[in-house]
C-alpha cells in the first residue's frame, strides 16, 4: 500500500514486514549494548568497529554501511559511523583513540532477512564538560519530544517543530542538511524527515509508515562542513555535536520504537 503526498510515495509496511524490521532493529539495539563497556579512554574507533562487525555477522546479519556508496561516493569503509566531538555524522572509524571528556556518536545499520535496521547513540567518554553533558541530554530530549508527536494523522512538520522548540530555547542549534528517512527493504526510502519545521505542515502520517528520526544538535552554530574524504561532516565552528536516532513505525495512537 502506498501513501501519496504531492510527489512523495511512502510505502506502508504490513505486519509481516514490520516484524522483520523489528528483528533487524533489535539487533542494532543489542549492538549498542555490546559496545558500551568498550567506549572508554584509550580505545580506538577501529576497535569499536571490529567489535560491532563481529557481533552483527555472528547473528546472521550484514553491516548496512560497509561498502555503501550512494550517488558516486567512495564506498564507506566501516561497519559503524564513529563521530567524535565536532564530527556531526558519517565519521570514519580509524585509529583515533578516545580520550577522557570526548563524546562519540555511533551510528549503526544492519541488514537482516532482507530488511534494514538503523539507529544512533551518543556515548560520553568518562567525565565530560557540563555544557557538553547538557548538549547530549538535550539531543536525547529532542528525539523523545519528536517521537511524542508521532501518530496517525499528525504531520512531519510536527516532528521538526518539536526538535527545534526543545533545542533552540536552550541555546543549541539544529543541523539542517542531514535528515531522517524511511526504512524498509532499502536503507533509505521515502519520506525525508526534516529536524526543523512548522507544526501542522508536511506529509500526513499514516499507520504502517516506518522511518528514522535522528536529530543532530550543535553546541554552536548549525553550519556544517564536509571533509575531503567525502564522508565526514563536521561543525563549521569546531564545536561539539551530538545525535540520537531511532527507527519507528507509526501506529494509530502513537509510534513503536523498533530500535529501542
N, C-alpha and C positions, 0 to 999 in steps of 0.2 A: 504494500500500500504506500502511496506517495502523497505527501502533503505539499501543496503548492503555495508559494507566496511570491507574487511577481514572477521572476525567472528562477527563483530558488526552488529546487526539488529536494525534499528531505524524505528519505526512506523511513517508514515507521517499522520498527522491529516487532516480530511476532514472539510469542512466549518461548519457543524453541531457540530462537536467535538470542533473546535476552539471557537465557540460561547459559548459552555458550559464552556470551560476553561477560556474564557474572563469573564464570570459571577463569577466563583469561585475566580479568581484573583482580580477582582474588590472588592469583599468582603474583601479580605486581605488588599487591599489598604485603604479601609474605616476603617478597624480596627486600622490601624496606626494613622489615623486622630483622632479617638476616644480616643486613649491612650495619644496623645501628651500633652494635658493640665495637665495630671496627672504625667508626668515624671518630678519630681521636688524633691528637698531635703526633706527627711522625709518619702517619700512613700516607702512602702515595695514592693519587687518583687512579692510576692504572691497577693498583691492588684492589681497590673497591670495584673497578670494572671487571676484573677477573673473577672475583667472588660472585658478583651478580650474574655473569655469564654462566659460570659453572652451576649455580643454583637453578637458573632458568632452564638450561638444557637438561639438567637432571630430572626435571619434571615434564619432559616431553615437549617443551616449547622452544621457540626460536626468539632471539633478541630482535625486536622490530626495527631498531635504529641502525644496527650494524650493517654497513653496506648501503644504507638508504641514500638515494641520490636523486632528489626531485629537481626538475627544471634545469638539468645540466650541471648540478652541483657535483663536486668531487664526492665520492662515497664517504659517508660518516664512518669513522674508524672504530667507534666504541659501542659497547652494549648500553652504557648509561651516558646521559649528558651530565657533566660534572661542572657546575657553575659556582665558582668561588668568589665571594665578596662582590667586586664590581662587575662580575660577569652576570648578565641578566638571564641568558639562556643559551643552550647549544654549546656549552663548554666541552672541549675535547678532553677525555681522561688521559693524562700524560704522567710524567714522572714527578710532577709537583707534589711536595709534601704538605699536608695540612699542618697549620700552626694554631697554637692557643689563641682564641679570640676570633678565628675565622668563622664564616658561615658558608655552607655549601648546599646549593640546590641540586638535588639528584632527581633527574627525570628518567623514568623507566618505561619502556614499551616492550610488550611481548606479543607474539602470535602463537595462539594455541587453538588447535582444532579449526583453523581457518578464520578465526576471529581475533580481534586485537584488544589488548588492554593498555592503558596509558594513564600515568599519574606522576606527580612531582611532590617532593617533600623537602623542605629546607631544614637541615640539621645545624645546630650550633656546636662548635668545637670548643669544649671547655667553657671558660668564663668569657662572655662577650661584653662589649661596652653597653651601658644602659640604653643608648639611643639605637643601637643595632638590635638589642633584645626587643625594644618597642617596635622596630620595623618588622621583625619576624612575627611577633604576636599580632600586629595589625594586619599583616598579609594573610595570616590564618583567619582572622576575623573577617576580612574581605571575602574570602571564599565562603565562609559559613553564612555571612549575610546574603551573598548572592544566591546560595542554594535555598535559603529560606523563601525566596521569591518564586521559586520554580514550582509550577503545577500546570496542568492542562488549562488553557485559557489565558495564562499570563503571557508576557511578551519578552523577547530577547532584550529589549531596552531596559526592562526592569532589572535584569542581571547586572548590566553595566552601571546603571544608576546606583545600585546597592554597593557596588565596589567603590565607585567614586565618592559616595557620601560617607563611606567608612574611612577611606584613606586620606582624602584631602583635608577634612577638618582637623586631622591630627598632624598636618604638616608634611605629609608624604605625597608622592606623585604616582600616577598610573601610566605604565607603558602603553602606548597606542598601537605600535606597529605589529605586535605579535598577539595572536588571538587563540581562543578555544575553537574547537572544530568537532564535527560529527565523527563517530567511530562505529565501525562495523566490520565488514569483510575487508575494508581498506582502512589504513591508519588515519587518513584524513578524508573526511566526507563533508557534505553539507549538513548543518548550517555552519557559517562562520559566526563565532561568538565573541563580540567585542566586550572589552572590560571597562567601557565607559558608555554613557548613553542617557537617553531621556526615558522616564517611566511611561509605559503605555504605548511605546513605539516599537517598530520592528516586527519580526516574524512572530505569529501567534503559536504558542507551544501546544503540542498535542501528545496525548499518552502514546508511548512507544518510541518517541524520539530519544536517541542516545547521543550524547555529546560531552565534551570536556568543558569545564570552567577552570581557568588557570591564571589568575591574576598575577602579574609581575609588578611589584611595587618598589619604588626607588626612594632612598633616603633623601636624595637631592632632586634635581630636575628630571623630567621624563625623557629627555633626549637620549638617543641611542647611537652606537657606532659599531659597524661590522668590521671585524679584524680581517687581516689579509688571508687567513686560512679559509675564508668563505663561509664559516660556520659561527664562530664565537661572536656573540653580541655583548657589548659592554655598555655601561653608562658613560655618556659623553663627559660627565664631570668627574668620573672616577670614584664616585661614592657607592656604597653597597646597595645591592638589590636583593630582594627575596621573592620566592614563588612557592605557591601551593596549588596543586591541581588534583581534581577528581574527575573520573568518568561517571556520569549519571544517566539514569533513564527517567524520563518524565512519566508520572503516574497521574490519575485523575485528581488526587488530593495533594500531591507534592512531588517528591522525587525519591528514588532509591539510589544511594551511593554505591556503585558497583565496585569501586576500588577502596572501600573502607577497610 
